[in-house]
Amino acid sequence: MKLSKWLTDEISLPYLKTIIWLLIAITFYFFFLALALNKIFEPIHEDEAQWIWVSQRNFTLLLERDFANESWSEGYSTFGCNNPKIAQYLIGISLYAGGELNTTNRNWAKPNIWDHERGNIPNFRTLFWGRLLMPFLGAGCIILFLFIIARGVSLIPCMLATLFFCLNPFFYPMIILFSARAMQDIPALFLFLFSITLLISFNLRETLEKSFMKSILCISLLGICFGLSISTKLNNLALLGIWLAYLSWIIMVDFSPQFRIKIGGILKLIFFGFLSLVVAFAIFILSNPYLYEKSISVLFKKIKIIFDLHYIVANYRFIYPKSALWSIKDKIITLHNINVLMFGDLWSTPKGFFSQWFVYIFELLLVIGVFSIFYRLYEKFKTEQIFKLDCLMLITLTVIIVIIANLSWIPLSWDRLFIPFLAPIAIVVGFTIESIIGIFLQRFKEK
């Protein structure tokens, strides 16, 4: 009797909900971790050798505080001075923990293909320790995604969307696979989702209106996260677009006493936008000793070299013409074809009529999910649930900007380049499920 009274008590309900969410998060974390750790013993991917070699070299220099070493300025392929460094440090930490930091067999006087041809690749122990941190970061991605999608949909759609994000049956479980590789993709995804999680956790609208010092601290913390994220992978520059669009929304759009555009908020927008960009830029420079320059003109030349990485990767289209994507249309068709092929492989169905039409149905449901997001925005706008509206607006901006940014950039149909699409698609799946459940519940009530 006492237990049932406690469960129905209004004070206890929030605690019960928290316990349920914690149990769900822990279950997802260890479920994903087990799947990713199971992949950690697979054969080496050709890019992993480069990532491990470079991480051993740069993390050793970092520990020795040898920031003037010429190695920071070497431009070997896309792994040298033109590549952000945070992922290399994370791999280096893992190697250091396993005592594998100084076991490189790389001949730096030769091109990397020279080592590959002679079998000079990291041994199994080095590979294991280089990979070991990644499954934990991958499991962290699942928890962060769960937290983000929970701000937009109810419990069951939230769980199903997270499961879809983890075990995507159309792209294949890409996150599991790359969570067992010593590469930059999972650290980049983790820091991206962590930044969005921070954004969605803060009630920034209220903070910016009530406390200047709290606002400075929050914006600075966000700037640090953005800087770390971009210093892991340049694709995460999309974060800045999401942030500036969201900041414009919470500063320029007001609902008190009624909906209006605050023209007077422009100065505040410029100040806080500029502050966040300065902090992010400072972290970007501090994380990379290659950029430690006294001359401003030389610093900007080096930053340009880093951003030229985009052109280096884009030029791979001439080296790998079969994988080349030249237009938005090519990229959309490739996304569709990946779905068809992977769905057919995963479920052992013919790659013809059945898998093709099943993917068409899935894509149609995604369209329903997109409409559902905008309808939910309209609902929150009408009822003036401001914090929920802000969270939903952030989720919407994330989906739109990430998809547009990556469709604009992706030059090749390499699987890991499509990882940024996974979270937005899974978010839309969550809203699709929410709308379908809503329709069925409505019909059930009518009967």
N, C-alpha and C positions, 0 to 999 in steps of 0.2 A: 504493500500500500504506500509506504514511504517512498519507495523507488519510483512508482508511477507518478506520485505527486511531484517528486523532484524533476522527472522527465518533462512534465507538463508545465512546470513553473516557468514563468516568463523570464526570470533572472537566469535560470539554468539553460534555457534554449540556446543562447549564443555560445555557451561553453560546449554544448552538445554538437552544435554545427562545427565549431573549431576542431573538436576531436574527430568528427567524421572527415573533414577536409584533410587533417593531418594523417589519418589512416590511409586515405586515398593517395596522398602525395608520397607517403613512405612506400606504399605498394607499387606505385608507378616507378619510383626511383630504383628499388631493388629489382623489379621485373626487368627494367631496361638495362640496369647494370649487369645482370646475369647474362642477358643476350649479347651485350657488347663485349664483356670479358671472354665469352665463348669464342669470339672472332679474333681475339688478340694473338692467337697462335697461327693465324693464316700466313701464307708466304708473303714476302716483302713486295710492296708496290714500288715501281721504279723511281717515283718521286721521293719516296721515303728516305732512300739512301742520301739524297741531296739534303733533305731537311735535317736528318740526323747529323751529317757531317758539318753543315753550317751552324747548327745549334751547338754542337760540341765546341766549335771554334769560337763563336761569338760569346757564348756564356762563360767560357774560360777567360776570355779577355775582359768580360764584365766583372767577374770575380776578382781579377787582378787589377781592376780599375785602369786598364791600359787603353784609354780612350783615344790616344794619339796613334795607335797602331794602324799601319797602312791597310791591314786586312779589312777594316770597316769600309774602305773605299773601293774594294775590288768588285768588279761587275760580272761575276760568273753566272751566265744564263739569267734566269729570273729570280735567283736565290740570293743575290749579292746586295750591293749597296742600294739597289732600287726596290728592295723588298722591306716592308715594315718588320719590326723586330720582336714584338711581344710574344708571338707564337714560338719563335726560336728560343726565347728565354724560358717559356713554359716547358718545352721539350728538354731544354738544358737542365732545368730543375729536376725533372724526372730522371734524366741520365745521371745527374750528380748524386741523387738519392741512392741509386743502384751501383755507384762506383764505376760508371761507364763513361765518364766525361772525357777521359784521356785515352780512349781506346781506338781512336780513328785510324783507319788504314787508307785514308784518302791521300792521293798524291796531288798536292795543290799546284804543282808545276805543270800538270797535264790537264786537258779538258776532262769533264766528268765521264764522257763516253769511253775514254781510255781505261778508267777504273772498272766500268761496267763490263767491258770486253774481257778483262782479266779476272773477273769475279771478285774484285775488291769492294765488296759490299758489307755493311754492318753484319756482324755475326748474330746468332739467335739471341744471346743474352743482351747484347746492345739494343737490338730491335725491340725486345720485350720491355726493357726499361724506358726506351724512347716512347713507346706506345702507352705505358701504364697509366699516365694521368688522363688520357683521352676518354676512356669509358666513364670516368667520374664527371668530367665536364659534360659529356653527352647526356648522362643521367640528369645533370643539373639543368641542361636545356629543356628536358621534358618537364621538370618541376616549374621552371620559369614560364614555359608555355601554358601549363595548367593554371598558373596564377593569372596570367594575362587574359586567357579566354574566359576564366571564371568571372571577370568583370563585365562580360558581355552577354553570357548565356547562363542558363540554369544548370543544375548538377549533372543530369544525365547527358545532355548535349556536350557539356564541358568534358566529361569523361570520355565520350565517344570521339570527340574531336582530338583529344590528347592521344588516344589510342591510334587514331588515324595518322597523326603527326609522327608517332613512334614507328608504326608498322605500315606505312603507306603502301597499299596493294597495287598502286598504279605506277609510281616511280620505283618501286621495290624499297625495302627498308634501308634507304640510303644513309640515314642518320646512324643506324646501328653499325653499318659497314665502316663509315668514316670515323666513328667513335672508337675504332680499333686501329687507326692509322696515325703515325707520327707526322701529321701535316697541320696546316693552319686553319682548315675549314671549320672544325668543331670549336676551337677556341674563339674564332671570329663569330660564329653563331651564338655561342654562350654569352659573349660580351655584348652583342647586339640585343639579345633578349633580356639580359640583365639591365641594360640601359632603358629599354621600354618598360620593364617591371618597376624600376625606380620612378619613371615618369608617371606611371599609372597608380603608384602608391601614394605619391604626394598630392595633397589637395592644393595644387599650385595657385589656383585662382584665389582661394582664401588667403594663402600665405603672402602672395604679391600685394594683396589689398591691405593686409593688417600689419605686417612686420617687415621692415626694410632689411634688418640684419638677418632674419631667418631666410628672406628671399635671396640675399647674397650667398649664404651658406648652401642653400638648396641648389641654386644655379651653378655655383662653383663645383659642388659634388657631381652634378650632372655633366658639367664640362669635363671633369676628370674621367668620368665613364665614357663619354663620347671620344675623348682623346685616346684612351686605352683601346677602345673598340676599333677606331680607324688605324691605330698603330699595330693592329693585328692583321687587318686586311682592308685594302682600299675600297672594296665593295661597300663597306660600312659607312662610307660617306653619305649614303642615303639617309642615315640617321640624322644628319644635320638638316636635311630637307624636312623630315618628319618633325623634328624639334622646332624649327623656325615657323612652320605652318601651325603647329599646335600652340606655340607661344603667342602667335598672332591671334589665334582663336580666343585664348583665355584672357588676353589683355584688351583686345579691340572689341570683343563682343560681350555686352553686358546684359543682365536680365533684371536688374534692380533699378527702378521699380518695374520696368518693363523692357522688352527687347529693344536694344539700340546699339549702334556702332559708336564706340568712343574714339572720336578723332583725337582727343587730348591724350590718348594712350600711346601715341606714336613715339614720343620721347622715351617713355618707359620701355617700349618694345625695342627701340634701338639700343638703349643702355644694357638691358638684360641679355638681349641677343648678342651684342658685342662682347659682353663679359664672358658668356658661355663659349663663344668662338675663340677668344683669347686664351682661356684656360685649356680648351681642347688643343689648340695650336701649341701651347707651351708643353703639354704632355706629349704630343706628337714629336716635338724636338727633343725633349729630355729622354725619351725612350730609345733614341737612335743616335749613338755617338758619331755616326757619319755626318750628322747635322750640327755638330759642335763647331761653330765658326764665329769668329769675331767680326768678319765682314758681312754686312747685310746682303750685299749683292751676290757674294759667293753662296751664302745660305739659301737664297731664293733660286739660284742656279741648281743647287743640289736638290731642293724640293721639286724643281721641275724634272730633274732626272728620275726621282722617285715616281712622280706622276706619269712619266713616260712609259712606265710599266704597262699601262693600258695599251699603248701603241705596240709594244713588244709582243704582248699576248695577241693583239688583233692581227699582227703580221703572221702569226702562226697559221692563219687561214690559207696562206700561200704554200706553207709547208705541208699542211694536212687538208688538202682541198675537199676530201670526202666529208670532213667534219665541219667545214666552213659554213657559217651562217651570215648571210650578207644583208638580210632585210628583216623587218619586224614580222613579215609574213612567214619567212623561213623559220623564225624562232617559235611562232605560234604553232605552225605545222609540226615542228620537232617536238614541242611539248605534247601535242596530241598523239604523235606517233610513239613517243616514249611510253605514254599511258597504255596504248594498245599492245605494244610489244611486251612490256613488263607484266601487264595483267595476264596476257596469254601464257607467259613463262611461269608465273607464280601459281596460277590455277590450272596449268596443263590443258589449256583450251586452245583450239586452232586459232592462229593469228589472222583469221579472216572474219567472216560474218559476225559470229557471236561476240568475240572480244571487241570488235570495232563498234558494234551497236551498244554494247554495255558501256563503253567509254563515252559514246554520244549521250547516253542517258545520264551518266555521271556529270558530264559537262553541263547538261541542261539543268541538273539539280544545283550546280554551282551558280548558275545564273539566278535561280530562285533564291539562293543564299545571299547574293549581292543585293537583290531587291529587299530581302529581309533586313539586311543591315541598314539600308536607307529608311525603311519603314520604322525600324526601331528608333533611329535618330529622330524621325518626325514625331513619334510618340513621346519620347523624352522631352523634346522641345515643347510640345503642347502642354505637358504636365509640369514643366519647369523643374524637373529633377536634375538640378544643375551638375552635381558631381558625377552622377551616372551618365549624363549627357556628355560631359567632358571626357570621361573614360571611353565612351563609345566613339566619340570623335577621334580620339587618339588611335583606337583600334582601326577605325576606317582609314585614317591617314596612313597608318602603317601598311595596310593592305595595298592601298592605291599606289603609294610612292615606291614601295619595294618592288612591286610588279612592273611599274613603268620604268624605274631606274634600271632594273636588270634586263628587261626586254630591250631597252635602248643600248645596253652595253654588251651582253653576252656574244662573243665572236665565234664560239665553237660549240659543238654538241657533245661536249665532255660532261659526264654525269655530275662531277663535283661542282661545276659551274651553275647547276640548277638547284643546288641546296637552298639558296635564298628564297626560292619559290615555295618551299615546303610549309613554312609557318603561315604565310598569307592564305595558301590554299586550305590548310587545315582550319584556319579561323573561319573561312567561308563555309567549310563543311559543318562546323559547329552551328552557325546560324541557319544553315539549311535544315539540319536535324531539329533545331529549335522550332522553326516555322512548320515543319511537317508534324511534329508532336502537337503544336498549337492547333493545327487544322483538325487533327484527329480528336483532340480534347473538346474542341468546339462542336464538332459533329456529335460526339458522345453526349454532351450536355443538351443539345437540341432534341435528341431522342428521349 
